[in-house]
Amino acid sequence: MSDSQTSASGPRTSDRAAARVVCVDGGGRVLLMHWRDPVSGVTLWEPPGGGIDPGETPFEAARRELAEETGLPGGAVLNRWVPVRRKFDWLGTHYVKTERFYLARFDGTPEVLPIAFTAEENDTWLGSGWLSPAEMAELPDRLEPPDLVEVVSRVTLLG
């Protein structure tokens, strides 16, 4: 499948490569970004991350995306990851792909301050938070991926 395609029977579909970062603070909480899709009205929480640019490795993309979206040092991202199959809709596009979820650990709870959002991210970002697995399970908004608590468990076992 190409990066994105439109069919007569439905919305655009994309398999654009992406990487995400599971950031764990000193208290075992995970950093999640809170977004609102203006097309569907859906709000969701997910780890920081995004698309892989041409010529960039997934690891390089994870480090870049962490710095851009959170202001946290990209160098904190460890080259430890788990593959995560994802199917979701965002801004009228249906995504079907496998993403690498990398691990980053922090001694304390660093402040999150986006430094290089795209125009789209500026329009869709609602905030961020450091959440425990129990808090993630109780969120009123959607968690992406839905099995994120399991993903966090898998990736933290690596390091």
KARAGI-V294222 format. One record per residue. N is the residue number from 0. RES is the residue in one letter. OMEGA is omega in degrees with one decimal (* if undefined). Layout:
# KARAGI-V294222
n=N res=RES omega=OMEGA
n=N res=RES omega=OMEGA
This chain:
# KARAGI-V294222
n=0 res=M omega=178.1
n=1 res=S omega=-178.5
n=2 res=D omega=175.8
n=3 res=S omega=-179.6
n=4 res=Q omega=178.0
n=5 res=T omega=176.5
n=6 res=S omega=179.5
n=7 res=A omega=-175.1
n=8 res=S omega=-177.5
n=9 res=G omega=-177.4
n=10 res=P omega=175.7
n=11 res=R omega=176.6
n=12 res=T omega=-178.8
n=13 res=S omega=172.6
n=14 res=D omega=-178.0
n=15 res=R omega=-179.3
n=16 res=A omega=-179.9
n=17 res=A omega=177.1
n=18 res=A omega=-179.1
n=19 res=R omega=-178.3
n=20 res=V omega=172.9
n=21 res=V omega=179.7
n=22 res=C omega=-179.5
n=23 res=V omega=-179.7
n=24 res=D omega=-177.4
n=25 res=G omega=178.8
n=26 res=G omega=179.3
n=27 res=G omega=177.8
n=28 res=R omega=-175.9
n=29 res=V omega=177.5
n=30 res=L omega=175.8
n=31 res=L omega=176.4
n=32 res=M omega=-177.7
n=33 res=H omega=-174.4
n=34 res=W omega=172.9
n=35 res=R omega=178.0
n=36 res=D omega=-178.1
n=37 res=P omega=178.5
n=38 res=V omega=-177.4
n=39 res=S omega=-175.4
n=40 res=G omega=-178.9
n=41 res=V omega=172.4
n=42 res=T omega=-176.8
n=43 res=L omega=175.3
n=44 res=W omega=176.8
n=45 res=E omega=176.3
n=46 res=P omega=176.4
n=47 res=P omega=178.3
n=48 res=G omega=-179.8
n=49 res=G omega=-172.5
n=50 res=G omega=177.1
n=51 res=I omega=-179.4
n=52 res=D omega=177.5
n=53 res=P omega=178.8
n=54 res=G omega=-177.3
n=55 res=E omega=174.2
n=56 res=T omega=176.2
n=57 res=P omega=179.5
n=58 res=F omega=177.5
n=59 res=E omega=179.3
n=60 res=A omega=179.2
n=61 res=A omega=179.6
n=62 res=R omega=179.1
n=63 res=R omega=-177.8
n=64 res=E omega=178.8
n=65 res=L omega=-179.7
n=66 res=A omega=-177.3
n=67 res=E omega=-173.0
n=68 res=E omega=-173.5
n=69 res=T omega=-173.7
n=70 res=G omega=177.9
n=71 res=L omega=-176.5
n=72 res=P omega=177.7
n=73 res=G omega=179.2
n=74 res=G omega=178.0
n=75 res=A omega=-178.4
n=76 res=V omega=178.8
n=77 res=L omega=179.1
n=78 res=N omega=177.1
n=79 res=R omega=-174.1
n=80 res=W omega=172.9
n=81 res=V omega=176.2
n=82 res=P omega=-179.7
n=83 res=V omega=177.9
n=84 res=R omega=-177.3
n=85 res=R omega=172.1
n=86 res=K omega=-178.1
n=87 res=F omega=176.7
n=88 res=D omega=178.3
n=89 res=W omega=177.8
n=90 res=L omega=175.9
n=91 res=G omega=178.2
n=92 res=T omega=176.7
n=93 res=H omega=-179.0
n=94 res=Y omega=174.6
n=95 res=V omega=-175.3
n=96 res=K omega=172.3
n=97 res=T omega=179.2
n=98 res=E omega=171.8
n=99 res=R omega=174.2
n=100 res=F omega=-178.2
n=101 res=Y omega=-179.6
n=102 res=L omega=170.1
n=103 res=A omega=179.7
n=104 res=R omega=178.9
n=105 res=F omega=-178.6
n=106 res=D omega=-179.8
n=107 res=G omega=175.7
n=108 res=T omega=-176.2
n=109 res=P omega=175.9
n=110 res=E omega=179.3
n=111 res=V omega=179.9
n=112 res=L omega=-179.9
n=113 res=P omega=-177.9
n=114 res=I omega=-176.2
n=115 res=A omega=176.2
n=116 res=F omega=169.7
n=117 res=T omega=176.9
n=118 res=A omega=178.2
n=119 res=E omega=-179.5
n=120 res=E omega=176.8
n=121 res=N omega=-177.6
n=122 res=D omega=-172.5
n=123 res=T omega=-176.1
n=124 res=W omega=177.8
n=125 res=L omega=-178.6
n=126 res=G omega=-180.0
n=127 res=S omega=177.4
n=128 res=G omega=174.5
n=129 res=W omega=-171.9
n=130 res=L omega=174.0
n=131 res=S omega=175.6
n=132 res=P omega=178.6
n=133 res=A omega=178.3
n=134 res=E omega=177.7
n=135 res=M omega=-177.8
n=136 res=A omega=-176.7
n=137 res=E omega=-178.8
n=138 res=L omega=176.9
n=139 res=P omega=179.3
n=140 res=D omega=-177.7
n=141 res=R omega=174.2
n=142 res=L omega=179.8
n=143 res=E omega=-7.0
n=144 res=P omega=-177.6
n=145 res=P omega=179.4
n=146 res=D omega=-175.2
n=147 res=L omega=179.4
n=148 res=V omega=177.1
n=149 res=E omega=178.5
n=150 res=V omega=178.8
n=151 res=V omega=178.6
n=152 res=S omega=-179.5
n=153 res=R omega=-175.6
n=154 res=V omega=179.6
n=155 res=T omega=175.2
n=156 res=L omega=-179.6
n=157 res=L omega=-176.5
n=158 res=G omega=*
